[in-house]
Amino acid sequence: MQTSEKIHPDQIESESISIYRDIGPYKGYECRDKYVMIYSEHANLTVKLVTPGIVRISVSLEGRDAELEPSKALLPYEPLEGWNVIERNNELEITGGNIVLVVDIAALSFYVKTGQGTLCGSYKLSFSDTAVRCQGSMDDEAMIYGLGETTGYLNKRGERYTMWNSDVFDPHVPDMESLYQSIPLLINHASDNTFGLFIDNPGRTVVDLREALDSYFIETASGEMDLYFITGPGFKDVVTNYSILTGTMPLPPLWSLGYQQSRFSYMNQEEVIQLAHNFRSKGIPCDVIYLDIHYMDDYKVFTFDMDRFPDPAAMMSELKELGFRIVPVVDPGVKVQNGYEVYEQGIEEGRFCQTPDGKEYVGAVWPGPSVFPDFTDEVTREWWGALHQFYVDYGISGIWNDMNEPSVFNSPTKTMDDNVIHRNDGNPKTHGEMHNIYSLLMSQATYEGMEKLLQGERPFVLTRAGYAGIQRYATVWTGDNRSYWDHMRLSMSMGLNLGLSGVAFCGADIGGFMHHASGELLARWTQLGVFTPFCRNHSAMDTRNQEPWTFNDEVEEICRKYIEFRYRMLPYLYSLFYDSTCTGLPIMRPLVLEYPKDRNTYHLSDQFLLGKDLLVAPIYEPGKQHRVVYLPEGIWFDYWTGTRYEGGAHIIAHAPLDVLPLYIRAGAILPQTQLMQHTGQAIWQELDIHLYTQGATSAFTLYEDDGLSDRYAQGAYNLIQISTEENDRRYTISAAYEVCGLQQDDKSILFTVHHLSFIPKSVNLISEVPEMKHLEEQSFGWYYDKQDNQLYIKTQLAGLQEVEIIVEG
């Protein structure tokens, strides 16, 4: 625990002050096919074109290699050719693709232009004995988004962050500079311009956005800096272009989109099985139960404690029959113990990180003294991946990587010493240089190992720590939060900025990990959690249990209602995941992403969009039943009551405990399915597709595959293209079933048209039925509910079929 000694004047005054010097003067340039080299007295700058819209500027101080190798966070790429350099008026104008880099020769500063105009203000480089610094200017109206998993508000301007993965058990507060994840991506957004800046540095990086009103600086604790300027022109374009650098997530198994239950810990086999039966007997959908460290023998990874879990195979079999998946935690620390096969094999084969004198680095974590695999080495990653055969043999297909910052209990820095050596596939570097990427490479080892062992089934990996590119291998949760209302609110901005930073599949511990949740907090947080991509309830030892039924009947029913809502929404949610794998766009979105010119959205941290159509505005204060909600331009409907609102305005939402303020955009197409208790029961042959009208023309792509195998990557999936158009007294629904490689039966579709602007008199090719109950008994028909102004149309859709339904009034 910190005390006031933290701000003792003597401590503050003793902090060293670095002296920074310019890298100049300028000495010349050299233009080659795939890059331009700029020489100065103290540094070399290498300019490469990654894509027509992404330029890389690498800085190496004198005496270091001019050619920097991109980190393993990036996908491999081949720089483009075709640079043109003009030197005039004391400037270098370097043109390639859609980008013009303008360098001031005298000041050795630079800025970037595109065909739309100047992309960013001036950037200037300097250096000290310990760091390289890049200082950039900011427009008065510019907002800064991204930076991965950081606390505080959505807009990061005015804050300082240190990109250094840290096991932070202290309560997460807005001014916390380091957390478990480090993603040094800044998205600079103004109403007329958006660009991204990615700093590829797996070591310590400081991003200080508070130094001055019109500037900020980035500092890397090495003699190198690797900058990627990412053009748009739009906000979404920047996010998608960033995914070209670091990749998108693979499509996860459908079961990982279900509700998940965890605790530190479910202590034994009997407790786990009883938990599963409780979910089924209470009719609360759930797909996953987690095993925290107490399942292991003396906290040794790749073992079971046979006293607590005497028959893991029988337990897995019973859980499988109930429709549950088990996800066990696997930490990087390997217990130092003679006779422990993983340890002895790793020592014999040289798989662990070493100190400069060639000895294994030993640090304390849960098992006590432990060694740590060197995941920067490809052979070690393959070895670690193969060890997961232990879990696959029990039918396990999901793994939870924790403590992988890496956390070390007995180190003053709470992680590995900076001078620990990583082999780095033949290019050795210190841990200080590679710290942030350790967790990414552990997740890669886990994912690729499970992918190989599962032989065609998609793996699921959850990680606490990560670096840019982590989305290629793992889902992210935001770490050890608390059962505080403030942490519930923080989870929104953290998830939104993670999504903008490439990590679409993310979420927080519902209910909070530490402290004691109240029934009201759990109800409200569950309402929020079912609309986040990753949906897991997790709590710690010595805290009150927070399974949905542990408070009272009212809270249990609220949790059931909203978890059921998530399962009904799976066709919509799964389609958003598919879109994210293609575009890199987040599933959980800040309003500014969809409405980038609306200044009212720039600071919104306490409401968000799921896709572009559902606006979620949780209650995050105790005892509150009202809140202000901002609705952007267009027409919006209260999902629960159908009340119509004109956008571009703030409204007051009334939300008793069982109500989450939820709004749907006019023109939305919302596919839903029948209720299930787990995703293994998902049958999408019957779909309820809700259409929201009011003169809007819209389209939606519904995605489906088998939900489990990797055959989707070879084209084994189907798409249903749905579009609507409303003109005067005619409303048209078009649906095209594109069979792309997945065999499926015909679908029964019930279209529900909400808020039609006229009374329907006919629907082509389909007969009207006198009562709604008749529609349930027939394959085709339509019925209009005058009281609710809802039109129901039931039809069939076969593979490769296109239908056009015309409603006339």
C-alpha positions in Angstrom: 0.0 0.0 0.0 1.3 3.4 -0.9 1.4 6.2 1.7 2.0 10.0 1.5 5.8 9.2 1.3 5.2 8.7 -2.4 5.0 12.5 -2.8 7.8 13.4 -0.3 9.6 16.4 -1.8 13.0 14.8 -1.5 11.9 11.9 -3.6 10.4 14.1 -6.3 13.5 16.3 -6.4 15.8 13.3 -6.7 14.3 12.2 -10.0 16.8 12.6 -12.8 16.1 15.0 -15.6 17.2 14.0 -19.1 18.8 16.4 -21.5 17.6 16.0 -25.0 19.6 17.0 -28.1 18.7 17.4 -31.7 19.6 14.6 -34.0 21.0 17.0 -36.7 22.5 18.6 -38.6 21.3 17.1 -41.8 24.0 15.4 -43.9 22.1 14.1 -47.0 19.8 11.4 -48.3 19.9 8.3 -50.5 16.9 7.0 -52.5 16.7 3.3 -53.3 13.9 1.2 -54.9 12.1 0.3 -51.6 13.2 3.0 -49.2 14.7 6.4 -48.6 17.6 6.9 -46.2 18.0 10.3 -44.5 21.4 10.9 -42.8 22.1 13.3 -39.9 24.9 13.8 -37.5 23.5 11.6 -34.7 20.9 9.4 -36.4 19.6 7.8 -39.6 16.0 7.8 -40.7 14.7 5.1 -43.0 11.4 5.8 -44.9 9.4 2.8 -46.3 6.0 2.6 -47.8 4.1 -0.3 -46.3 0.9 0.2 -48.3 -0.2 3.2 -50.4 -1.7 4.7 -47.1 0.9 3.7 -44.5 4.4 5.1 -44.2 7.1 3.7 -41.9 9.8 6.0 -40.4 12.5 4.2 -38.5 15.0 6.1 -36.4 18.4 4.6 -35.4 20.9 6.5 -33.4 24.5 6.7 -34.6 26.3 3.4 -34.2 23.2 1.2 -34.5 21.9 -0.8 -37.4 20.1 1.6 -39.8 17.7 -1.2 -40.8 15.3 -2.0 -38.0 13.6 -5.3 -38.0 9.8 -4.9 -37.4 8.7 -6.7 -34.2 6.7 -9.9 -34.2 3.6 -7.8 -33.6 3.4 -7.0 -37.3 2.4 -9.2 -40.2 5.1 -9.7 -42.7 5.1 -7.2 -45.5 7.2 -6.3 -48.5 7.8 -2.5 -48.8 6.5 -0.9 -52.0 8.7 0.6 -54.6 8.4 3.8 -56.5 9.7 6.6 -54.2 10.2 10.1 -55.7 12.4 12.6 -53.9 12.6 16.3 -54.6 15.0 18.6 -52.7 14.0 22.3 -52.8 13.5 25.4 -50.6 15.4 23.7 -47.7 12.9 20.8 -47.8 12.9 17.2 -48.9 9.6 16.2 -50.5 9.3 12.4 -50.5 6.4 11.0 -52.4 5.1 7.4 -52.5 1.7 5.9 -52.9 -0.9 8.4 -51.5 1.6 9.9 -49.1 4.0 12.9 -49.2 6.5 13.1 -46.4 7.9 16.7 -46.1 11.2 17.0 -44.2 12.5 20.4 -43.0 16.3 20.0 -43.6 17.3 22.8 -41.2 15.2 21.6 -38.3 15.1 17.9 -39.3 11.4 17.9 -38.5 8.8 16.4 -40.7 5.1 16.2 -41.5 2.9 14.0 -43.7 0.5 15.0 -46.5 -2.0 13.1 -48.5 -4.2 14.0 -51.5 -6.8 15.4 -49.0 -4.2 17.8 -47.5 -1.9 17.9 -44.6 -2.4 14.8 -42.5 -0.6 15.9 -39.3 1.4 18.7 -37.7 5.1 18.8 -37.5 7.2 16.1 -35.7 10.7 16.6 -34.4 13.2 14.0 -33.2 15.7 14.3 -30.3 17.7 12.0 -28.1 19.3 11.7 -24.7 21.7 9.2 -23.2 18.8 6.8 -22.5 16.0 7.5 -24.9 14.8 8.7 -28.3 12.0 11.3 -28.3 9.6 12.3 -31.0 7.6 15.5 -30.3 4.5 16.1 -32.3 2.0 19.0 -32.6 -1.7 18.7 -32.0 -4.6 20.7 -33.4 -6.7 22.5 -30.8 -9.7 20.3 -31.5 -7.9 17.0 -31.9 -9.0 14.0 -29.8 -6.7 11.1 -29.1 -8.1 7.6 -29.0 -6.6 4.1 -28.9 -3.7 3.2 -26.7 -5.3 -0.1 -26.0 -6.1 -1.0 -22.4 -5.9 2.2 -20.5 -8.0 3.6 -17.7 -9.7 7.0 -17.8 -12.0 8.5 -20.4 -12.3 7.6 -24.0 -10.4 10.7 -25.2 -6.8 10.4 -23.9 -5.7 13.9 -24.5 -4.2 15.4 -21.3 -3.0 12.0 -20.0 0.4 10.2 -19.7 0.9 6.5 -20.2 3.8 4.2 -19.9 3.6 1.2 -22.2 5.0 -1.5 -19.9 2.9 -4.6 -19.2 2.3 -4.7 -15.4 0.6 -7.0 -13.0 -1.5 -4.3 -11.3 -3.4 -5.6 -8.3 -4.1 -2.1 -7.0 -7.5 -0.7 -7.8 -7.6 0.5 -11.4 -7.9 4.3 -11.3 -8.1 6.8 -14.1 -4.5 8.1 -13.6 -2.9 4.6 -13.8 -0.1 4.8 -16.3 0.6 1.1 -16.9 -1.7 -2.0 -17.0 -1.5 -5.5 -18.3 -1.7 -4.6 -22.0 0.5 -2.2 -24.1 -0.7 -1.1 -27.5 1.1 2.1 -28.5 -1.4 3.2 -31.2 -2.7 6.8 -31.2 -5.7 7.7 -33.3 -5.7 11.5 -33.8 -9.2 12.6 -34.7 -10.6 16.0 -35.7 -13.9 16.7 -37.5 -12.1 17.0 -40.9 -9.1 14.6 -40.5 -8.2 11.3 -38.9 -4.8 9.5 -38.8 -3.1 6.9 -36.8 0.4 6.7 -35.3 1.7 3.3 -34.2 5.0 3.1 -32.3 6.4 -0.4 -32.7 8.5 -0.8 -29.6 8.1 -3.9 -27.4 10.2 -2.2 -24.7 9.3 0.7 -22.5 7.5 3.5 -24.3 6.1 6.7 -22.8 3.3 8.6 -24.4 2.8 12.0 -22.8 -0.3 13.8 -24.0 -0.2 16.5 -21.2 3.0 18.3 -21.7 1.6 21.3 -23.6 -1.8 22.3 -25.1 -0.6 22.0 -28.7 1.9 19.2 -28.6 2.8 15.8 -27.1 5.8 13.5 -27.1 6.6 9.8 -27.4 9.7 8.4 -25.8 11.3 5.0 -26.3 13.9 3.7 -23.8 16.4 2.6 -26.4 18.4 4.0 -29.3 15.7 3.3 -31.8 12.2 4.4 -32.7 9.8 2.8 -35.2 6.9 4.9 -36.3 4.0 4.0 -38.6 1.8 6.8 -39.9 -1.6 5.4 -40.9 -3.8 7.5 -43.2 -7.6 7.3 -43.6 -9.2 9.4 -44.9 -12.0 8.4 -42.5 -11.9 7.1 -38.9 -13.0 3.6 -39.9 -10.3 3.6 -42.7 -7.6 4.3 -40.1 -8.8 1.4 -37.9 -9.0 -1.0 -40.9 -5.6 0.1 -42.2 -4.1 -0.5 -38.8 -5.3 -4.1 -39.1 -3.3 -4.4 -42.3 -0.2 -4.0 -40.1 -1.1 -6.2 -37.1 -3.9 -8.5 -38.4 -7.4 -9.2 -37.4 -8.7 -11.9 -35.1 -9.5 -15.3 -36.5 -13.2 -16.2 -36.2 -13.6 -17.7 -32.7 -15.7 -20.8 -31.9 -19.3 -20.0 -31.4 -19.3 -21.3 -27.9 -16.8 -18.6 -26.8 -19.5 -16.0 -27.6 -21.8 -17.5 -24.9 -22.0 -16.6 -21.3 -19.0 -17.8 -19.2 -18.7 -18.4 -15.5 -15.5 -18.2 -13.5 -14.1 -17.9 -9.9 -10.8 -17.9 -8.2 -11.4 -20.7 -7.6 -14.0 -23.5 -8.0 -12.1 -25.7 -5.6 -12.9 -29.2 -6.6 -14.6 -31.5 -9.0 -17.8 -31.8 -7.0 -18.2 -28.0 -6.9 -17.7 -27.6 -10.7 -20.3 -30.3 -11.5 -22.8 -28.8 -9.1 -22.3 -25.4 -10.6 -23.1 -26.8 -14.1 -26.2 -28.5 -12.8 -27.3 -25.3 -11.1 -27.2 -23.4 -14.4 -29.2 -26.0 -16.2 -31.8 -26.5 -13.4 -32.3 -22.7 -13.2 -32.6 -22.3 -16.9 -29.8 -19.7 -17.2 -27.8 -20.2 -20.4 -24.1 -20.8 -20.0 -21.3 -22.3 -22.2 -18.1 -22.2 -20.2 -16.8 -22.8 -16.7 -13.2 -21.8 -15.8 -10.7 -23.6 -13.7 -8.3 -21.3 -11.8 -5.0 -22.3 -10.3 -6.5 -24.7 -7.6 -7.1 -27.4 -10.2 -3.3 -28.0 -10.5 -1.1 -30.2 -8.4 0.9 -27.7 -6.3 0.2 -25.0 -9.0 2.2 -26.9 -11.6 0.9 -26.2 -15.1 -0.1 -29.3 -17.2 -1.2 -31.2 -14.1 -4.4 -32.0 -12.1 -4.6 -32.1 -8.3 -6.0 -35.7 -8.0 -7.2 -35.0 -4.5 -9.4 -32.1 -5.6 -10.2 -33.5 -9.0 -9.9 -37.3 -8.7 -11.4 -38.1 -12.1 -11.0 -35.2 -14.6 -12.1 -37.4 -17.5 -15.4 -38.3 -15.9 -15.9 -34.7 -15.0 -15.3 -33.5 -18.5 -17.6 -36.2 -19.9 -20.5 -35.1 -17.6 -19.9 -31.5 -18.4 -19.9 -32.2 -22.1 -23.3 -34.0 -21.8 -24.6 -30.8 -20.1 -23.2 -28.6 -22.9 -20.3 -27.1 -21.0 -16.7 -26.4 -22.1 -13.9 -26.2 -19.5 -11.2 -23.5 -19.8 -8.2 -24.0 -17.4 -5.7 -21.4 -16.5 -2.1 -21.9 -17.8 0.5 -19.5 -16.5 4.1 -19.2 -17.9 5.9 -19.9 -14.6 7.1 -23.5 -14.4 7.8 -24.8 -10.9 11.5 -25.6 -10.2 11.1 -29.2 -9.0 13.1 -32.3 -9.8 10.9 -35.1 -11.1 8.4 -32.6 -12.7 8.5 -33.6 -16.3 7.8 -30.1 -17.8 10.6 -28.6 -15.8 13.1 -31.3 -16.4 12.4 -31.5 -20.2 12.7 -27.7 -20.5 16.0 -27.6 -18.6 17.4 -30.4 -20.7 16.4 -28.8 -24.0 17.3 -25.2 -23.0 13.7 -23.8 -23.2 13.8 -21.2 -20.4 14.9 -17.6 -20.2 18.5 -17.1 -19.0 20.5 -14.5 -17.1 23.6 -13.0 -18.8 25.8 -15.6 -17.3 23.9 -18.4 -19.0 21.9 -19.7 -16.0 18.1 -20.1 -15.9 16.3 -17.0 -14.6 14.3 -18.0 -11.5 11.5 -15.9 -10.1 8.7 -16.6 -7.7 5.0 -17.0 -8.7 2.2 -19.2 -7.5 4.3 -22.4 -7.5 7.2 -20.7 -5.7 10.6 -20.6 -7.5 9.8 -20.9 -11.2 11.5 -20.7 -14.6 9.9 -19.1 -17.6 9.8 -20.3 -21.2 11.6 -18.1 -23.7 8.7 -17.6 -26.1 10.9 -15.4 -28.4 12.4 -18.7 -29.6 10.3 -20.5 -32.3 11.4 -24.0 -31.1 10.3 -23.1 -27.5 7.0 -21.9 -28.8 6.5 -25.2 -30.6 7.6 -27.2 -27.5 5.1 -25.2 -25.3 2.3 -25.7 -27.8 2.8 -29.4 -27.9 2.6 -29.7 -24.1 -1.1 -28.8 -24.4 -1.8 -32.4 -25.6 -2.3 -32.9 -21.8 -5.5 -30.8 -22.0 -6.7 -31.8 -25.4 -6.7 -35.4 -24.3 -9.4 -34.4 -21.8 -11.5 -32.8 -24.5 -10.4 -29.2 -23.6 -10.3 -26.7 -26.5 -9.8 -23.4 -24.6 -6.9 -22.1 -22.6 -6.6 -19.2 -20.2 -3.2 -17.5 -20.2 -2.7 -15.4 -17.0 0.3 -13.9 -15.1 2.0 -13.4 -18.5 3.2 -9.8 -18.3 5.2 -11.8 -17.0 4.5 -11.3 -13.3 7.2 -12.1 -10.8 6.4 -11.8 -7.1 9.9 -11.5 -5.6 11.4 -9.0 -8.1 11.6 -5.3 -7.2 10.1 -4.5 -10.6 7.5 -7.3 -10.2 8.6 -8.8 -13.6 11.8 -10.3 -15.1 15.0 -8.4 -14.7 15.8 -6.1 -17.6 19.0 -7.9 -18.4 17.5 -11.4 -18.8 18.4 -12.6 -22.3 15.9 -13.7 -24.9 17.2 -15.7 -27.9 14.7 -14.0 -30.3 15.2 -16.5 -33.1 18.9 -15.9 -33.4 18.9 -12.1 -32.7 19.4 -12.0 -28.9 17.9 -9.1 -27.0 17.3 -8.2 -23.4 14.0 -8.5 -21.6 14.0 -4.7 -21.2 13.9 -4.5 -25.0 11.2 -7.2 -25.4 9.1 -7.1 -22.3 5.8 -6.1 -23.8 5.9 -8.8 -26.5 6.4 -11.7 -24.1 2.7 -12.3 -23.6 1.9 -12.0 -27.3 4.4 -14.7 -28.1 3.1 -16.9 -25.2 -0.4 -16.5 -26.7 1.0 -17.4 -30.1 2.6 -20.5 -28.8 -0.7 -21.5 -27.0 -2.9 -20.8 -30.0 -0.8 -22.4 -32.6 -0.2 -25.4 -30.4 -3.9 -25.9 -29.7 -4.7 -25.3 -33.4 -2.4 -28.1 -34.4 -3.6 -30.5 -31.7 -7.3 -29.9 -32.2 -7.0 -31.0 -35.9 -9.5 -28.7 -37.5 -11.4 -27.4 -34.4 -11.0 -23.7 -33.6 -9.0 -23.0 -30.4 -9.9 -20.4 -27.9 -7.2 -18.5 -25.9 -7.9 -15.9 -23.3 -5.0 -13.6 -22.1 -4.5 -11.0 -19.5 -1.4 -9.4 -21.0 -0.6 -8.5 -24.6 0.9 -6.2 -27.1 -0.1 -5.0 -30.6 -1.3 -7.9 -32.7 -2.6 -9.9 -29.7 -5.9 -10.2 -31.5 -4.4 -12.8 -33.9 -4.1 -15.3 -31.1 -6.2 -14.4 -28.1 -9.2 -12.8 -26.5 -8.5 -10.1 -23.9 -10.0 -9.4 -20.6 -9.1 -6.2 -18.7 -7.6 -7.9 -15.6 -8.2 -7.8 -11.9 -10.9 -5.1 -11.5 -13.0 -4.5 -8.4 -16.7 -4.7 -7.6 -16.9 -0.9 -7.8 -19.4 1.1 -9.7 -16.5 3.2 -11.0 -14.9 0.1 -12.4 -18.1 -0.9 -14.2 -18.0 2.6 -15.9 -14.3 2.3 -16.7 -14.8 -1.1 -18.4 -16.7 0.7 -21.2 -14.0 3.2 -22.2 -11.3 0.4 -21.7 -13.2 -1.9 -24.0 -13.9 0.8 -26.6 -10.3 1.8 -26.9 -9.1 -1.8 -27.0 -11.5 -2.2 -29.9 -10.1 0.8 -31.7 -6.6 -0.7 -31.1 -7.4 -3.9 -33.0 -8.6 -6.0 -30.1 -12.3 -6.6 -31.0 -12.8 -9.6 -28.7 -12.5 -8.1 -25.3 -14.4 -7.6 -22.0 -14.2 -7.1 -18.3 -14.9 -9.3 -15.3 -18.7 -8.9 -14.9 -19.5 -8.1 -11.3 -15.9 -7.2 -10.5 -13.0 -9.6 -9.5 -12.1 -8.2 -6.0 -14.3 -6.7 -3.3 -17.9 -7.7 -2.7 -20.5 -7.2 -5.4 -24.0 -6.2 -4.4 -27.1 -7.7 -6.1 -27.8 -4.3 -7.7 -24.2 -4.0 -9.1 -24.3 -7.6 -10.5 -27.7 -6.9 -12.2 -26.5 -3.7 -13.8 -23.1 -5.1 -14.8 -24.7 -8.2 -16.3 -26.9 -5.9 -18.3 -23.8 -4.2 -19.6 -21.7 -7.4 -20.0 -24.1 -9.2 -22.3 -23.4 -6.5 -24.9 -19.6 -6.7 -24.7 -17.9 -9.1 -27.1 -16.4 -11.2 -24.2 -19.0 -12.1 -21.5 -17.5 -13.6 -18.3 -18.5 -13.3 -14.7 -15.3 -13.7 -12.5 -14.6 -13.2 -8.8 -11.9 -13.8 -6.3 -11.4 -15.9 -3.2 -12.8 -14.4 0.0 -15.3 -12.3 -1.9 -19.0 -13.0 -2.0 -20.0 -15.5 -4.7 -21.6 -13.7 -7.7 -23.2 -16.4 -9.8 -26.5 -15.0 -11.1 -28.6 -16.8 -8.4 -26.6 -15.8 -5.3 -28.4 -12.7 -4.2 -32.2 -12.9 -4.6 -34.9 -13.9 -7.0 -35.1 -10.4 -8.6 -31.4 -10.3 -9.4 -31.5 -13.9 -10.7 -34.4 -13.1 -13.0 -32.7 -9.9 -14.3 -29.5 -11.8 -15.0 -31.4 -14.6 -16.7 -33.4 -12.2 -18.9 -30.3 -10.4 -20.2 -28.2 -13.6 -20.7 -31.1 -15.0 -22.6 -31.2 -11.9 -24.7 -27.5 -12.4 -25.6 -28.2 -15.9 -26.8 -31.2 -14.8 -28.9 -28.9 -12.2 -30.5 -26.2 -14.7 -31.5 -26.9 -14.5 -35.2 -26.4 -10.7 -35.1 -23.4 -10.9 -32.8 -21.7 -13.7 -34.8 -22.2 -11.7 -38.0 -20.4 -8.7 -36.3 -17.5 -11.0 -35.4 -17.3 -12.1 -39.0 -17.3 -8.5 -40.2 -14.5 -7.8 -37.7 -12.4 -10.6 -39.1 -12.7 -9.0 -42.5 -12.3 -5.3 -41.7 -10.6 -5.0 -38.3 -13.5 -2.8 -37.1 -14.6 -3.3 -33.5 -17.8 -5.0 -32.4 -18.3 -2.7 -29.4 -17.9 0.8 -30.9 -17.6 4.3 -29.6 -20.2 6.6 -31.1 -17.5 8.7 -32.6 -16.5 5.9 -34.9 -19.9 5.9 -36.6 -20.6 9.6 -36.2 -17.1 11.2 -36.6 -18.3 14.7 -37.4 -20.7 14.9 -34.5 -18.7 16.7 -31.7 -21.2 15.5 -29.1 -19.8 12.0 -29.6 -16.1 12.9 -29.1 -16.1 12.4 -25.3 -18.8 9.8 -24.8 -17.4 7.1 -22.6 -20.5 5.8 -20.9 -22.6 4.6 -23.8 -21.6 2.6 -26.9 -22.9 0.9 -30.1 -23.0 -2.8 -30.7 -22.3 -2.8 -34.4 -23.8 0.3 -35.8 -27.5 -0.4 -34.9 -27.8 -1.0 -31.2 -27.1 1.8 -28.8 -26.3 0.6 -25.2 -26.5 3.1 -22.3 -26.0 1.3 -19.0 -26.8 2.5 -15.5 -23.5 2.6 -13.6 -24.4 4.3 -10.3 -26.1 2.8 -7.3 -29.8 3.6 -6.7 -30.2 5.4 -10.1 -33.2 4.8 -12.3 -32.6 7.6 -14.8 -29.7 8.8 -16.9 -29.0 11.1 -19.8 -28.5 9.4 -23.2 -27.2 11.1 -26.3 -28.9 9.9 -29.6 -26.9 10.8 -32.7 -28.5 11.9 -36.0 -31.4 9.9 -37.4 -34.4 8.2 -35.9 -34.0 5.9 -32.9 -36.5 3.6 -31.1 -36.5 2.5 -27.5 -36.0 -1.2 -27.8 -38.4 -2.1 -25.0 -41.2 0.4 -25.5 -41.0 1.3 -29.1 -41.0 5.0 -28.4 -39.6 7.0 -31.3 -36.9 9.7 -30.9 -35.4 12.2 -33.3 -31.6 12.0 -33.0 -29.1 14.7 -32.5 -30.4 15.3 -29.0 -30.1 14.2 -25.4 -32.9 12.4 -23.7 -33.7 11.2 -20.2 -34.0 7.5 -20.0 -36.1 5.9 -17.3 -34.5 2.6 -16.2 -35.8 0.6 -13.2 -33.5 -2.1 -12.1 -34.7 -4.6 -14.7 -34.3 -2.2 -17.6 -31.1 -1.4 -19.5 -31.6 1.7 -21.7 -31.3 0.3 -25.2 -32.0 2.0 -28.5 -32.2 0.7 -32.0 -31.5 2.8 -35.2 -34.2 3.3 -37.8 -33.2 1.1 -40.7 -31.7 -1.6 -38.4 -31.9 -5.2 -39.4 -31.6 -7.4 -36.2 -31.5 -11.2 -36.7 -32.3 -13.3 -33.7 -32.8 -17.0 -33.1 -34.6 -19.3 -30.7 -33.6 -19.4 -27.0 -31.1 -22.1 -26.1 -29.2 -23.1 -22.9 -25.9 -23.4 -24.7 -24.6 -22.8 -28.2 -24.5 -26.5 -28.9 -28.3 -26.2 -29.2 -28.0 -23.4 -31.7 -30.3 -24.2 -34.7 -30.5 -21.3 -37.1 -33.0 -22.9 -39.4 -35.6 -20.7 -37.7 -34.7 -17.0 -37.6 -36.6 -14.0 -36.3 -35.4 -11.0 -38.3 -36.5 -7.7 -36.9 -36.7 -4.7 -39.4 -37.0 -1.1 -38.2 -38.4 1.2 -40.8 -39.2 5.0 -40.9 -38.1 5.7 -44.5 -34.6 4.2 -44.0 -32.9 2.1 -46.7 -30.5 -0.4 -45.2 -28.7 -3.7 -45.6 -27.2 -6.4 -43.4 -25.1 -9.5 -44.1 -26.0 -12.5 -41.9 -23.1 -14.9 -41.5 -23.3 -18.6 -40.6 -21.0 -21.6 -40.5 -20.7 -24.7 -38.4 -19.5 -22.6 -35.4 -16.7 -25.0 -34.5 -14.3 -26.0 -37.3 -11.7 -24.0 -39.2 -13.4 -25.0 -42.5 -14.8 -21.5 -42.7 -11.3 -20.3 -43.7 -11.6 -22.6 -46.8 -15.0 -21.1 -47.7 -17.3 -23.4 -45.7 -19.8 -20.7 -44.7 -23.0 -19.1 -46.0 -24.2 -15.6 -46.2 -27.7 -14.2 -46.3 -27.9 -10.7 -47.8 -30.8 -8.8 -46.4 -31.9 -5.3 -47.6 -34.9 -3.1 -47.1 -36.3 -0.1 -48.9 -39.3 2.1 -48.1 -40.9 4.4 -50.7 -44.2 6.1 -50.1 -46.7 3.3 -49.5 -44.4 0.5 -50.5 -41.9 -1.4 -48.4 -39.6 -3.9 -50.0 -37.6 -6.7 -48.3 -34.9 -8.5 -50.3 -33.2 -11.7 -49.1 -30.5 -13.6 -51.0 -29.2 -16.9 -49.6 -25.7 -17.3 -50.8 -24.4 -20.8 -50.2 -20.7 -20.4 -50.2 -19.7 -23.9 -49.2 -21.7 -24.9 -46.1 -24.5 -27.3 -46.6 -27.7 -26.1 -44.9 -31.4 -26.9 -44.9 -34.0 -24.5 -45.9 -34.7 -21.7 -43.4 -37.9 -20.6 -41.9 -37.8 -16.8 -41.5 -40.2 -14.6 -39.6 -39.7 -11.0 -40.5 -41.1 -8.6 -37.9 -41.5 -5.1 -39.4 -41.6 -2.4 -36.7 -43.1 1.1 -37.1 -44.3 0.8 -40.7 -45.5 4.2 -41.9 -48.6 2.9 -43.5 -51.3 0.2 -43.0 -50.4 -2.8 -45.2 -53.1 -4.1 -47.6 -51.1 -6.8 -49.5 -47.9 -8.7 -49.5 -46.9 -10.3 -52.8 -47.0 -14.0 -53.1 -48.1 -14.5 -49.5 -51.6 -14.7 -48.0 -52.8 -12.9 -45.0 -53.9 -14.9 -41.9 -56.6 -13.8 -39.5 -54.7 -14.3 -36.3 -51.1 -14.5 -35.2 -51.5 -18.0 -33.9 -52.2 -19.2 -37.5 -48.8 -17.9 -38.6 -47.1 -20.2 -36.1 -48.7 -23.2 -37.8 -47.9 -22.3 -41.4 -44.8 -21.9 -43.5 -46.0 -18.8 -45.3 -48.3 -16.0 -44.4 -48.5 -12.5 -43.0 -50.3 -10.8 -40.2 -50.6 -7.1 -39.2 -51.0 -6.1 -35.5 -52.8 -2.8 -35.7 -52.3 -2.0 -32.0 -48.6 -2.4 -32.0 -48.1 -1.4 -35.6 -46.1 -4.5 -36.3 -46.2 -6.5 -39.5 -45.3 -10.2 -39.3 -44.3 -12.0 -42.5 -43.3 -15.7 -42.5 -41.5 -17.3 -45.5 -39.1 -19.9 -46.4 -35.6 -19.4 -47.9 -33.7 -22.2 -49.7 -30.1 -22.3 -50.7 -29.2 -20.0 -53.6 -32.6 -18.6 -53.5 -33.4 -14.9 -53.8 -36.8 -13.5 -52.6 -38.3 -10.1 -52.9 -41.2 -9.3 -50.6 -43.2 -6.3 -51.5 -45.6 -4.8 -48.9 -48.1 -2.2 -50.2 -50.6 -0.1 -48.4 
